[in-house]
Amino acid sequence: MGFLSILPANLAVVETWITRIFLFLGLVAIGPWAALLVYDLILYCCRAGAYEIPVIGGRARGKARPRAPSLTERPSGHRRKFSIASRGIERPVLITGGTDPQDARHRRITEEKTADVS
C-alpha cells in the first residue's frame, strides 16, 4: 500500500486495481497519439535520409527536397483563402457617395428594405 493511501489497509487490493485501470485508460487515450508521433518522426527521418543517399537519392537526381504540406498554399502554388464568413449569407453593401455618414447609412437601410421586398 502506498504511503499516501486514502483507503484502509484491508482495501489495498481495490486501490491497486483502480490504479491499474486508470493507468490502462490513460495508455488507451494517449497511446495512439504517441504512436502516430513516433511514426511521423521515423517517416521524416527515412525520407530525409533517402534524399541524402549519394547516387540514388533525391539530391543526386536533382529532385526538390521533401517539404511538409502547407496550410496556406495549395499543391498547384495558389494561395488558399480562409474566411470566417459564410458564402451563403448576403451582406449589405455600404454605398458611400458623399461625405455625410448619415446619408450613407440611410442609403444602406433603404437598400436592405428594397432587397427584402423583392
Residue, then its C-alpha position, 0 to 999 in steps of 0.5 A: m500500500g502506498f504511503l499516501s493511501i486514502l483507503p484502509a489497509n484491508l482495501a489495498v487490493v481495490e486501490t491497486w486495481i483502480t490504479r491499474i485501470f486508470l493507468f490502462l485508460g490513460l495508455v488507451a487515450i494517449g497511446p495512439w497519439a504517441a504512436l502516430l508521433v513516433y511514426d511521423l518522426i521515423l517517416y521524416c527521418c527515412r525520407a530525409g535520409a533517402y534524399e541524402i543517399p549519394v547516387i540514388g537519392g533525391r539530391a543526386r537526381g536533382k529532385a526538390r527536397p521533401r517539404a511538409p504540406s502547407l496550410t496556406e498554399r495549395p499543391s498547384g502554388h495558389r494561395r488558399k483563402f480562409s474566411i470566417a464568413s459564410r458564402g451563403i449569407e448576403r451582406p449589405v453593401l455600404i454605398t458611400g457617395g458623399t461625405d455625410p455618414q448619415d446619408a450613407r447609412h440611410r442609403r444602406i437601410t433603404e437598400e436592405k428594405t428594397a432587397d427584402v421586398s423583392 
